[in-house]
């Protein structure tokens, strides 16, 4: 085995971490490298290879985390990413992460990986679950039946067995691979040997010759393109069915000889799933659970935000006094206090609400519930012409639309990916939550949580209706269904939840210190300067002039104020900026405080006495449906590969936001005096 060396002469190896979705692969990667990748109980979370570093003894190890796959047959982008990584000549060995509690399902991929001819170490993850069920795995016979590869029991969540795993990887790299142990029927084996010989003749330096020969017999399109040799007289037909049957027959033999008490499982899972995955009651239960999440987000979050509000008020007052005390010019004082502190500080007061939301979502994900939601929604997705897998990125959209758009790679066709990209931004990301919190608290004080929650429901309904209309226009194209394992419910892992919540809060704080900081300065500038220089009255500023151009367009939706137009324009940079814009527009140090909200409402009513709850609701609807943030637009462009598609999508979202808001306002006005 050839080892790489670092600049300091230290031995270095590259390891690929490969396994089925939901086998704990990313959790193991995090435990080995200290990385903080998101972990969730559904396919598509890891959408590209991610690298991390660790070391053991005198060896530096680069570990590559790959998307979870069920086999090395390529249909989706994530499967192609993983297969390419597994076949990379730079990969010295593979850690095949296996869910020990579902050994039979996981071994099909293991047998395919063994055919690559690379050193394989089997990481038997979730051994704690195996013991809890009273199951037993023969740790002597299992390695023998897999060609004497190292088999290491680990628990990624509890961080046990990691040193033994790294030790096995390093030493197995040095020893190399044993001969493969699965023989196919003699007819197939003869053809494999012939194809291997042809390949080694045509490609002397070729690696994984046996695997490629098998794939040629399976009529694999990617391998046929890679090796355009004439195999018609050898692979006279598709042998895929016989090859698959041989693998499963051998897996059955392995299970008989190595696994005992395999019928034991948690009884509670089936009982709970009768309700949560019920075709009728499953969706209402999901909505009820999410309603509870938003109730906690408002009640507990609002109870905690008082501390942040008090701190911001003290900081703002102290900063203003200090700047005045040292004789800072008026415009600079206004920029710092009314622009930066009001804009950025106002956003930071929403941290308690954001924290509670992400904490609740992390618990639901890590417990295994979110996989049930995707399963329940599969039939709904199919009826509206979306792939069953489309609901996975849509659920991720509740956190952030950028990784949600990237997760569309799990879909098999470009058509399905683009259609899912089109509707995913209608899921309310965390950036919209401050907008919902602010306007719900200001105009719906008695039912703020319900008003905000309704935005999430409306977003899902709009996404489904949009998909249905598109499908009807396309005359109902056939889509692939969702293949997902329902994991057993488990107690959420505190470390996993801590990593997830901290990453989300860190992203939120980073955005506050960069995008929102810059946006607050820009907004302050356009509201304090006009063609004649600095202005006293914001109504004479650049911002007011730009906003007035849009007032006639927004007026039918009940949003006919130039201040709202400016806030919506600024929200394209990041949706939280809508809130910071209102703080700067109305000169409020803390828009989220009781005093700040009262001041904004008073100013709005002074400028537009008729502005009420209906107008506020339409504003929230517009923020829900119009163009997503710049980062999302850039991701859509990258993933779709088309500026034309991206531009059409943005135009569609703007028109839809205006149409829905206008319809709600005009109809609502008939019932509201």
GINOR-V975820 format. One record per pair of residues at least 4 apart in sequence whose ideal C-beta (glycine too) atoms are under 6 Angstrom apart, sorted by the first residue. I is the first residue (numbers start at 1). J is the second residue. D is the distance in Angstrom with one decimal. If there is no record, write none. Layout:
{{I | J | D} {I | J | D}}
This chain:
{{1 | 173 | 5.1} {1 | 174 | 5.5} {1 | 176 | 5.6} {3 | 11 | 5.1} {4 | 12 | 4.4} {5 | 9 | 5.7} {6 | 10 | 4.6} {6 | 12 | 5.1} {6 | 60 | 5.8} {10 | 60 | 5.3} {11 | 59 | 4.6} {12 | 60 | 4.5} {13 | 61 | 5.7} {13 | 92 | 4.4} {13 | 173 | 5.6} {14 | 62 | 4.8} {14 | 90 | 5.4} {14 | 91 | 5.4} {14 | 92 | 5.3} {15 | 61 | 5.9} {15 | 63 | 5.0} {15 | 93 | 5.4} {15 | 95 | 5.7} {15 | 169 | 6.0} {16 | 64 | 4.9} {16 | 85 | 5.2} {16 | 86 | 5.9} {16 | 91 | 4.8} {16 | 94 | 5.0} {17 | 25 | 5.6} {17 | 29 | 5.2} {17 | 63 | 5.8} {17 | 65 | 5.0} {17 | 95 | 5.1} {18 | 66 | 5.5} {18 | 86 | 5.9} {18 | 94 | 5.6} {18 | 96 | 5.8} {19 | 23 | 4.1} {19 | 25 | 4.2} {19 | 97 | 3.5} {20 | 68 | 5.7} {20 | 70 | 5.7} {20 | 106 | 5.3} {21 | 43 | 3.8} {21 | 68 | 3.4} {22 | 41 | 5.5} {22 | 485 | 5.6} {22 | 487 | 5.4} {23 | 97 | 5.1} {23 | 99 | 4.2} {24 | 28 | 5.7} {24 | 125 | 4.2} {24 | 126 | 5.9} {24 | 156 | 4.7} {25 | 97 | 4.2} {26 | 37 | 5.2} {26 | 39 | 5.1} {26 | 46 | 5.8} {26 | 65 | 5.8} {27 | 39 | 5.3} {27 | 156 | 4.1} {27 | 157 | 5.9} {28 | 97 | 5.6} {28 | 156 | 3.8} {29 | 65 | 4.1} {30 | 35 | 5.2} {30 | 37 | 5.9} {31 | 156 | 5.1} {31 | 159 | 5.0} {32 | 54 | 5.3} {32 | 63 | 5.7} {33 | 52 | 2.9} {33 | 54 | 5.2} {33 | 63 | 5.6} {35 | 52 | 4.4} {36 | 499 | 4.6} {36 | 503 | 5.6} {38 | 45 | 5.8} {39 | 496 | 5.3} {40 | 45 | 4.7} {40 | 365 | 4.7} {41 | 368 | 5.1} {41 | 371 | 4.4} {41 | 487 | 5.1} {42 | 371 | 5.1} {42 | 374 | 5.6} {42 | 392 | 5.3} {42 | 484 | 6.0} {43 | 68 | 5.6} {43 | 410 | 5.8} {44 | 392 | 4.8} {44 | 407 | 4.5} {44 | 410 | 3.6} {46 | 65 | 5.9} {46 | 67 | 4.8} {47 | 78 | 6.0} {47 | 406 | 4.8} {47 | 407 | 5.6} {47 | 409 | 4.8} {48 | 81 | 5.7} {49 | 64 | 5.1} {49 | 66 | 5.3} {49 | 81 | 6.0} {49 | 85 | 5.2} {50 | 65 | 4.7} {51 | 62 | 5.8} {51 | 64 | 5.3} {52 | 63 | 5.2} {53 | 62 | 5.9} {54 | 61 | 5.2} {55 | 60 | 5.0} {56 | 166 | 4.0} {59 | 170 | 5.3} {64 | 85 | 6.0} {66 | 82 | 4.2} {66 | 85 | 5.1} {67 | 78 | 3.5} {67 | 81 | 5.6} {67 | 82 | 5.2} {69 | 79 | 4.9} {69 | 82 | 4.9} {71 | 109 | 5.8} {71 | 112 | 6.0} {72 | 83 | 5.1} {72 | 112 | 4.6} {74 | 79 | 4.8} {74 | 80 | 4.8} {74 | 83 | 5.7} {74 | 222 | 5.5} {75 | 79 | 5.8} {75 | 412 | 4.9} {76 | 410 | 5.6} {76 | 412 | 5.2} {77 | 409 | 3.8} {78 | 409 | 5.5} {78 | 410 | 5.5} {92 | 173 | 5.2} {93 | 119 | 4.0} {93 | 169 | 5.7} {93 | 173 | 4.9} {94 | 113 | 5.9} {94 | 118 | 5.7} {94 | 120 | 5.1} {95 | 121 | 5.3} {95 | 123 | 5.3} {96 | 110 | 5.4} {96 | 113 | 5.5} {96 | 120 | 5.6} {96 | 122 | 5.3} {97 | 123 | 4.8} {97 | 125 | 5.5} {98 | 106 | 4.2} {98 | 122 | 5.9} {98 | 124 | 5.7} {99 | 106 | 5.6} {99 | 126 | 5.3} {100 | 124 | 4.3} {100 | 126 | 5.3} {100 | 127 | 5.2} {100 | 130 | 4.9} {101 | 126 | 5.2} {101 | 129 | 4.3} {101 | 130 | 5.4} {103 | 259 | 6.0} {104 | 255 | 5.3} {107 | 251 | 4.8} {111 | 247 | 5.1} {113 | 120 | 5.7} {114 | 120 | 5.9} {114 | 180 | 5.8} {115 | 210 | 5.6} {115 | 211 | 4.3} {116 | 208 | 4.7} {116 | 211 | 5.0} {117 | 177 | 5.7} {117 | 208 | 5.3} {119 | 172 | 4.8} {119 | 173 | 5.4} {119 | 177 | 5.4} {120 | 149 | 5.1} {121 | 150 | 4.8} {121 | 168 | 5.2} {121 | 169 | 5.1} {121 | 172 | 5.6} {122 | 149 | 6.0} {122 | 151 | 4.5} {123 | 152 | 5.7} {123 | 154 | 5.2} {123 | 165 | 5.7} {124 | 153 | 4.6} {125 | 154 | 5.6} {125 | 156 | 5.4} {127 | 153 | 4.4} {127 | 155 | 5.8} {128 | 155 | 4.9} {130 | 135 | 4.8} {133 | 264 | 4.5} {134 | 261 | 5.4} {134 | 264 | 5.0} {135 | 261 | 4.9} {135 | 264 | 5.9} {136 | 260 | 4.5} {137 | 258 | 5.9} {137 | 259 | 5.7} {138 | 142 | 5.9} {138 | 258 | 4.5} {141 | 257 | 5.4} {141 | 258 | 5.0} {142 | 151 | 5.4} {142 | 258 | 4.4} {143 | 148 | 5.7} {143 | 149 | 6.0} {143 | 151 | 4.6} {145 | 254 | 5.0} {147 | 178 | 4.2} {147 | 181 | 4.5} {148 | 178 | 5.0} {150 | 168 | 3.9} {150 | 172 | 5.3} {152 | 161 | 5.9} {152 | 164 | 5.4} {152 | 165 | 4.6} {152 | 168 | 5.3} {153 | 161 | 5.6} {154 | 161 | 3.5} {154 | 165 | 5.6} {155 | 160 | 4.6} {157 | 493 | 4.8} {161 | 165 | 5.8} {168 | 172 | 5.7} {182 | 250 | 5.1} {184 | 188 | 3.9} {184 | 189 | 5.2} {184 | 246 | 5.0} {188 | 239 | 5.8} {191 | 234 | 5.4} {192 | 213 | 4.7} {194 | 234 | 5.5} {195 | 213 | 3.7} {195 | 216 | 5.7} {196 | 209 | 4.6} {196 | 210 | 6.0} {196 | 213 | 4.9} {198 | 229 | 6.0} {199 | 203 | 5.7} {199 | 206 | 5.5} {199 | 209 | 4.9} {200 | 209 | 5.8} {202 | 229 | 6.0} {208 | 212 | 5.8} {212 | 223 | 5.6} {215 | 220 | 3.9} {215 | 223 | 4.1} {216 | 223 | 5.8} {216 | 231 | 5.4} {216 | 235 | 5.6} {217 | 235 | 5.1} {217 | 239 | 4.2} {218 | 240 | 4.0} {219 | 238 | 4.5} {231 | 235 | 4.5} {239 | 243 | 5.6} {254 | 258 | 5.6} {255 | 259 | 5.1} {266 | 488 | 5.2} {269 | 488 | 4.9} {269 | 489 | 5.9} {272 | 276 | 5.8} {273 | 277 | 4.6} {275 | 281 | 5.9} {276 | 285 | 5.6} {276 | 372 | 5.1} {277 | 282 | 5.4} {277 | 372 | 5.2} {277 | 375 | 5.8} {277 | 376 | 5.7} {278 | 282 | 4.8} {281 | 285 | 5.7} {282 | 376 | 3.6} {286 | 373 | 5.2} {291 | 453 | 5.4} {293 | 360 | 4.3} {294 | 449 | 4.9} {294 | 452 | 5.8} {294 | 453 | 4.2} {295 | 299 | 6.0} {295 | 449 | 4.9} {296 | 300 | 5.1} {296 | 356 | 5.6} {297 | 301 | 5.1} {297 | 353 | 5.4} {297 | 356 | 4.7} {297 | 357 | 4.8} {298 | 302 | 5.6} {298 | 448 | 5.6} {298 | 449 | 4.1} {300 | 356 | 5.3} {301 | 352 | 4.3} {301 | 353 | 3.6} {301 | 356 | 4.6} {304 | 352 | 3.7} {305 | 309 | 5.9} {305 | 349 | 5.5} {305 | 352 | 4.5} {308 | 349 | 4.5} {309 | 349 | 5.4} {309 | 590 | 5.8} {309 | 593 | 4.5} {312 | 316 | 6.0} {312 | 345 | 4.6} {312 | 349 | 5.9} {312 | 590 | 4.9} {316 | 341 | 5.2} {316 | 589 | 4.2} {319 | 337 | 6.0} {320 | 337 | 4.9} {323 | 328 | 4.2} {323 | 333 | 4.6} {328 | 332 | 5.1} {328 | 333 | 5.0} {333 | 337 | 5.9} {334 | 338 | 4.8} {335 | 339 | 4.6} {335 | 524 | 5.6} {336 | 340 | 5.4} {337 | 341 | 5.3} {338 | 342 | 5.3} {338 | 587 | 5.8} {339 | 343 | 6.0} {339 | 520 | 5.3} {339 | 521 | 5.8} {339 | 524 | 3.1} {339 | 584 | 5.9} {340 | 344 | 5.8} {340 | 520 | 5.4} {341 | 345 | 4.7} {342 | 346 | 5.9} {342 | 583 | 4.3} {342 | 584 | 5.5} {342 | 589 | 5.2} {343 | 520 | 2.7} {343 | 580 | 3.7} {343 | 583 | 6.0} {343 | 584 | 5.4} {344 | 512 | 5.4} {344 | 516 | 5.6} {344 | 517 | 5.4} {344 | 520 | 5.8} {346 | 580 | 5.4} {346 | 583 | 4.3} {346 | 590 | 5.6} {346 | 591 | 4.4} {346 | 592 | 5.9} {347 | 512 | 5.0} {347 | 516 | 5.5} {347 | 576 | 5.1} {347 | 580 | 5.5} {348 | 512 | 6.0} {349 | 592 | 4.2} {350 | 354 | 5.7} {350 | 434 | 4.3} {351 | 355 | 5.9} {353 | 437 | 5.5} {354 | 430 | 5.9} {354 | 508 | 5.7} {358 | 362 | 6.0} {358 | 501 | 4.9} {358 | 504 | 4.5} {359 | 501 | 5.4} {362 | 497 | 4.4} {362 | 500 | 4.3} {362 | 501 | 5.6} {363 | 367 | 6.0} {363 | 492 | 5.0} {364 | 369 | 4.7} {364 | 370 | 5.5} {365 | 370 | 4.8} {366 | 492 | 4.0} {366 | 493 | 5.9} {366 | 496 | 5.4} {366 | 497 | 6.0} {367 | 489 | 5.7} {367 | 492 | 5.3} {368 | 487 | 4.3} {368 | 489 | 4.9} {371 | 484 | 6.0} {371 | 486 | 5.6} {371 | 487 | 5.9} {374 | 391 | 5.0} {374 | 392 | 5.6} {374 | 484 | 5.9} {377 | 381 | 5.8} {377 | 391 | 4.4} {378 | 388 | 4.2} {378 | 482 | 4.4} {381 | 386 | 4.3} {381 | 388 | 5.2} {381 | 390 | 5.3} {381 | 391 | 5.4} {384 | 464 | 5.2} {384 | 467 | 4.4} {384 | 468 | 4.2} {385 | 467 | 5.7} {385 | 471 | 2.5} {386 | 390 | 4.1} {386 | 467 | 4.9} {387 | 411 | 5.2} {387 | 416 | 4.4} {387 | 479 | 4.4} {387 | 480 | 5.3} {388 | 481 | 4.2} {388 | 482 | 3.0} {389 | 410 | 5.3} {389 | 411 | 5.4} {389 | 482 | 5.2} {390 | 420 | 4.4} {393 | 404 | 4.4} {393 | 407 | 3.9} {393 | 408 | 5.1} {393 | 420 | 6.0} {393 | 424 | 5.3} {394 | 424 | 5.5} {394 | 427 | 5.3} {396 | 403 | 5.8} {396 | 404 | 4.0} {396 | 407 | 5.3} {397 | 401 | 5.3} {397 | 404 | 3.9} {397 | 424 | 4.9} {397 | 427 | 3.1} {398 | 427 | 5.6} {399 | 430 | 6.0} {400 | 429 | 5.4} {401 | 425 | 5.4} {401 | 429 | 4.9} {401 | 628 | 5.4} {401 | 632 | 4.5} {402 | 631 | 5.4} {402 | 632 | 5.6} {402 | 635 | 5.0} {404 | 424 | 5.1} {405 | 421 | 5.7} {405 | 635 | 4.7} {405 | 636 | 5.7} {405 | 639 | 5.6} {408 | 417 | 4.5} {408 | 420 | 4.8} {408 | 421 | 5.6} {411 | 416 | 4.3} {411 | 417 | 4.8} {412 | 480 | 5.2} {416 | 479 | 5.9} {418 | 640 | 5.9} {420 | 424 | 5.8} {421 | 636 | 5.6} {422 | 649 | 5.8} {423 | 463 | 3.9} {423 | 466 | 5.3} {423 | 467 | 5.4} {425 | 628 | 4.4} {426 | 459 | 4.5} {426 | 462 | 5.0} {426 | 463 | 4.2} {427 | 459 | 5.5} {428 | 432 | 4.8} {428 | 455 | 5.5} {428 | 456 | 4.9} {428 | 459 | 5.1} {431 | 574 | 6.0} {431 | 575 | 3.9} {431 | 576 | 5.2} {432 | 575 | 4.9} {432 | 623 | 6.0} {433 | 437 | 6.0} {434 | 576 | 5.1} {434 | 579 | 4.7} {435 | 578 | 5.1} {435 | 579 | 5.9} {435 | 623 | 4.9} {436 | 440 | 5.5} {436 | 452 | 3.9} {436 | 455 | 5.4} {436 | 620 | 5.9} {438 | 579 | 5.3} {439 | 443 | 5.8} {439 | 616 | 4.7} {439 | 620 | 5.5} {440 | 444 | 4.9} {440 | 448 | 3.9} {440 | 451 | 4.2} {440 | 452 | 4.7} {441 | 448 | 5.1} {442 | 597 | 4.7} {442 | 601 | 5.5} {443 | 613 | 4.4} {443 | 616 | 3.9} {444 | 448 | 5.2} {444 | 451 | 4.1} {447 | 451 | 5.8} {454 | 458 | 5.9} {455 | 620 | 5.7} {455 | 624 | 5.3} {459 | 624 | 5.5} {471 | 476 | 5.6} {492 | 497 | 5.5} {498 | 502 | 5.9} {502 | 506 | 5.9} {511 | 515 | 5.0} {511 | 516 | 6.0} {511 | 574 | 5.9} {512 | 516 | 4.9} {513 | 517 | 5.6} {515 | 573 | 5.7} {515 | 574 | 4.7} {516 | 576 | 5.9} {516 | 577 | 5.7} {516 | 580 | 5.7} {519 | 570 | 5.7} {519 | 573 | 4.9} {519 | 577 | 4.5} {520 | 580 | 5.5} {523 | 570 | 5.6} {523 | 581 | 5.4} {523 | 584 | 4.9} {524 | 528 | 5.9} {524 | 584 | 5.7} {525 | 529 | 5.8} {526 | 542 | 4.5} {526 | 543 | 3.8} {527 | 538 | 4.6} {527 | 541 | 4.9} {527 | 543 | 4.6} {528 | 534 | 5.8} {529 | 534 | 5.6} {530 | 535 | 4.7} {530 | 540 | 5.0} {530 | 541 | 5.0} {530 | 542 | 5.9} {535 | 540 | 4.5} {535 | 541 | 5.4} {539 | 544 | 4.9} {543 | 566 | 4.8} {544 | 562 | 5.2} {547 | 562 | 2.9} {547 | 565 | 3.8} {547 | 566 | 4.5} {548 | 562 | 4.8} {550 | 554 | 5.6} {550 | 565 | 4.0} {551 | 555 | 5.9} {551 | 560 | 5.0} {551 | 562 | 5.7} {554 | 559 | 4.0} {554 | 560 | 5.6} {554 | 565 | 5.9} {555 | 560 | 3.3} {556 | 662 | 4.6} {557 | 618 | 5.4} {557 | 661 | 3.8} {557 | 662 | 4.4} {557 | 665 | 5.3} {558 | 615 | 4.2} {558 | 618 | 4.7} {558 | 665 | 3.9} {559 | 564 | 4.8} {559 | 619 | 5.9} {561 | 608 | 5.6} {563 | 585 | 4.8} {567 | 578 | 4.9} {567 | 581 | 3.9} {567 | 582 | 5.8} {570 | 577 | 4.7} {570 | 581 | 4.6} {571 | 575 | 5.3} {571 | 577 | 5.3} {571 | 578 | 4.0} {572 | 627 | 5.6} {573 | 577 | 5.4} {573 | 630 | 5.7} {574 | 629 | 5.0} {575 | 629 | 6.0} {577 | 581 | 5.7} {579 | 591 | 5.9} {581 | 585 | 5.7} {582 | 591 | 5.5} {582 | 600 | 5.9} {583 | 588 | 4.9} {583 | 591 | 4.0} {586 | 600 | 5.0} {586 | 603 | 4.7} {588 | 596 | 4.3} {588 | 599 | 5.1} {588 | 600 | 6.0} {590 | 596 | 4.6} {591 | 596 | 4.6} {604 | 611 | 5.0} {605 | 609 | 5.6} {611 | 615 | 4.7} {614 | 668 | 4.6} {614 | 672 | 5.2} {618 | 661 | 4.4} {618 | 664 | 5.6} {618 | 665 | 4.8} {621 | 660 | 5.8} {621 | 661 | 4.9} {622 | 626 | 5.6} {622 | 657 | 4.9} {622 | 661 | 4.7} {625 | 656 | 5.5} {625 | 657 | 3.7} {625 | 660 | 5.9} {626 | 653 | 5.6} {626 | 654 | 5.5} {626 | 657 | 3.7} {627 | 650 | 5.1} {627 | 653 | 5.4} {628 | 632 | 3.8} {636 | 640 | 5.7} {636 | 646 | 5.2} {637 | 646 | 4.6} {640 | 645 | 4.8} {658 | 662 | 5.9} {662 | 666 | 6.0} {664 | 668 | 5.6} {668 | 672 | 5.5}}
